[in-house]
């Protein structure tokens, strides 16, 4: 039983450091990045469109950093591909950067799902423990009482 309490406490501390304050915003950004990546794969981009796509990429990184914990924001910054100031990234650089961001987001979604599953399992275990501790259910009309 103490082991389960420790696991629940460890899960809580992980949740505090790996928190997402706005899951809906993360999902919207992920959908946008996926759509942009699909577009980049299908189209040839001129210099102006590559500049705009680099701006959108940087904006997505900033928006994600605002809705995740400091630990996740630091992780995101460490994996994101910085573009050189004053130069326009190539199509290949943009594809790689967006694919990398999309991969990070998919990993984040899987982590959220795993956390939710672990929480559900811990709740189920606690519920079973509470049920096991409850008083036995009374017997139903088994005839006259001892006093009659």
C-alpha positions in Angstrom: 0.0 0.0 0.0 2.8 2.4 0.8 4.3 1.6 -2.6 1.1 2.9 -4.3 1.1 6.1 -2.3 4.8 6.7 -3.3 3.9 6.0 -7.0 1.0 8.5 -6.7 3.2 11.1 -5.1 5.9 10.6 -7.8 3.2 11.0 -10.5 2.0 14.2 -8.9 5.5 15.7 -8.8 6.0 14.7 -12.4 2.7 16.4 -13.4 3.8 19.6 -11.7 7.0 19.8 -13.7 5.5 18.5 -17.0 2.3 20.5 -17.0 0.4 21.9 -19.9 -1.8 24.8 -18.9 -3.8 24.9 -22.2 -4.2 21.5 -23.9 -6.6 22.9 -26.4 -4.1 25.5 -27.5 -1.4 22.9 -27.9 -3.7 20.7 -30.0 -4.5 23.7 -32.2 -0.9 24.5 -32.7 -0.1 20.9 -33.4 -2.8 20.8 -36.1 -1.5 24.0 -37.7 2.1 22.7 -37.7 0.9 19.4 -39.3 -1.1 21.3 -42.0 1.9 23.6 -42.7 4.2 20.6 -43.0 1.8 18.9 -45.5 1.7 22.2 -47.5 5.5 22.5 -47.5 5.9 19.0 -48.8 3.5 19.6 -51.7 4.6 23.1 -52.8 7.7 24.8 -54.0 8.3 27.8 -51.8 9.8 31.1 -52.9 11.9 33.3 -50.7 9.0 35.3 -49.3 6.9 32.2 -48.4 10.0 30.7 -46.7 10.4 33.9 -44.6 6.7 33.7 -43.6 6.9 30.1 -42.8 10.0 30.7 -40.6 8.0 33.5 -38.8 5.1 31.1 -38.2 7.5 28.5 -36.9 9.0 30.9 -34.4 5.6 32.1 -33.4 4.4 28.5 -32.8 7.5 27.9 -30.6 6.7 31.1 -28.5 3.0 30.1 -28.2 3.9 26.6 -27.0 6.4 27.9 -24.5 3.7 30.0 -22.9 1.4 27.0 -22.3 3.8 24.4 -21.1 5.8 24.1 -17.9 9.2 25.7 -17.7 10.8 22.2 -17.9 8.9 21.4 -21.1 9.6 24.8 -22.5 13.3 24.3 -21.9 13.1 20.9 -23.6 11.3 22.4 -26.6 14.0 25.1 -26.9 16.7 22.5 -26.8 15.1 20.5 -29.6 14.0 23.4 -31.8 16.1 24.3 -34.8 17.2 28.0 -34.6 17.3 29.9 -37.9 20.2 32.2 -38.6 19.3 35.9 -38.2 19.1 37.8 -41.5 19.0 34.7 -43.7 16.1 33.0 -45.2 15.9 29.2 -44.4 15.9 26.8 -47.2 12.9 24.5 -47.9 14.8 21.6 -46.4 15.6 23.5 -43.2 11.9 24.4 -42.8 10.8 20.9 -43.4 13.2 19.5 -40.9 12.3 22.2 -38.3 8.6 21.6 -38.7 8.9 17.8 -38.7 11.0 18.0 -35.5 8.4 20.3 -33.9 5.6 18.0 -34.9 7.5 15.0 -33.5 8.0 16.8 -30.2 4.3 17.6 -30.1 3.3 14.0 -30.8 5.6 12.9 -28.0 4.0 15.4 -25.7 0.5 14.1 -26.6 1.7 10.5 -25.9 3.1 11.6 -22.6 -0.3 13.3 -21.7 -2.1 10.1 -22.6 0.3 7.9 -20.5 -0.2 10.3 -17.6 -4.0 10.1 -17.9 -3.8 6.3 -18.1 -1.6 6.2 -15.0 -3.9 8.5 -13.1 -6.9 6.3 -14.0 -5.1 3.2 -12.9 -4.1 4.8 -9.6 -7.7 6.0 -9.0 -9.0 2.5 -9.7 -6.6 1.0 -7.3 -7.5 3.5 -4.6 -11.2 2.8 -5.2 -10.6 -0.9 -4.8 -8.7 -0.3 -1.6 -11.6 1.8 -0.2 -14.1 -0.9 -1.2 -12.0 -3.5 0.5 -12.0 -1.5 3.8 -15.8 -0.9 3.8 -18.1 -2.7 6.2 -19.5 -5.9 4.9 -23.0 -5.5 3.5 -25.9 -6.6 5.8 -27.8 -9.8 5.2 -31.3 -9.6 3.8 -34.3 -11.1 5.5 -33.0 -14.5 6.5 -35.9 -15.2 8.7 -36.9 -14.2 12.2 -34.4 -12.6 14.5 -32.8 -14.3 17.5 -35.3 -12.7 19.9 -38.4 -14.2 18.4 
